[in-house]
Amino acid sequence: MQNSENHLTDISTFMALNIRVGRITKVEKNEKAIKPAYKLYINFGDEIGEKQSSAQLCQNYTEEQLIGKQILAVVNFPPRRVAGFKSEVLVLAAVCDNEGTVLIQPEKNVTLGTRML
């Protein structure tokens, strides 16, 4: 077991993460990914607009199940290429050993672009 004191941070580090609510509008399989993944197109409202992300959600979600879901994502990381796809945001999820990857979602529908505090 690791010592949790090695992983302490302060509130300013957490607040530097710009975590926003978005809605998945389009989903495609990322055929180039080594592990099964989807290309997600996410609307974050007028201020941020549409962003895209690669996410390994295939174990628990079909493409149809993802469309329309509200999600939380970090929108201020630099973009990176994932299996040939430009991933602009990091969708937040719990990675469970026996249950696969499970999305972190707002309990109720909220305005797109709302910041998580």
N, C-alpha and C positions, 0 to 999 in steps of 0.2 A: 504494500500500500504506500502511495506517495504522500509526503508531508504536504498538507494543504497550504502551509505558510509559504511554500515556494511559488505558489500560484496567486498570491494576493495582488490586487491591483487597487487603484483608487477610483473614485467616482468620475474624475475628469477623463480618465482613460476610457471608461464606459461611455460617457457622454460624447466622446469624439466619434463614436459610431453613429452614423445617420441611418437609423432603422425606420423604414416606412412601410405602410400598408399598400399593397398593390393587388390587382385582380388579373388572373391568368386569362388571356384572350385567345391564345393559339398555342397548340402543342404539336411537336413533330418528334419522331424518333431520331436520335443522333446516331446514324448508322456507322459513323467513324469511331465512336467511343469504344474503348476496350471493354469496360463494364457497361451494361445496359443503362442508357440515359436518355432523357428527353431534352429537346430544345424548347424552352419556355419563353413566350412573349408576354410581357406583363405591363399593364397600364397602371401608372402611379399618379394619374390625374394631371391637371394642366401644368402645374409647376415643374414636374420632373418628366412627364411624358411616358412614352413606351420604352422599356428596356428589355433586354433579353438575358437569359441565364441558362446554363446547362446544369441539370440536376438528375441525380441517380435515384429516381422515384419509381422506377418500373416495377419493383417487387410489390408495391402496395397500391398503385394507382394506374388506371388505364388513361389513355389520352382524353377520352370523353369525360372521365370523372374529374380531371384537373381543370377543364375549361369552366370558367366562372368562379373558381375558388378564390377567396381572398387569402393572401399570404403576407408574411413579414419578410423583408429582405434588407440587407445592408446595401445602401446605394452609393456609398462614398469610398469603396475600394477601387483601385485602378482596374480597368478591363483586362481580361486575360483570355488567351486562346485555349479552349478545351476541345480536343479532338477536331480541330479545324473550325470551331465555332467560337465567335466572339461572345464571351460571357461578361456582361457588364455589371451584374449585381449578384450578391450571394443570398440565395433563398435560405431561410432558417428552417432547420429540421432537426429532429432527434434521431440519432443513429442508434438503433436498438439491435443488439446481437441476434436475437431470435425473431425479431419482428420487422427487420428492414428499416428503411428510412421513412419517418412519419413527419409530415408538415407541421410547423407551428403556425397556428391560425388565430385570428381574433375570434372571440366567442360570439360576437354580434357583427353584422355588417357595419362598417364605418366608412367615412369619407376617404376616397382614394388619396394617397399621399400623406395621410395623417402620420405624424412622427410618434414612435414609441419612446416613452420616457421611463 
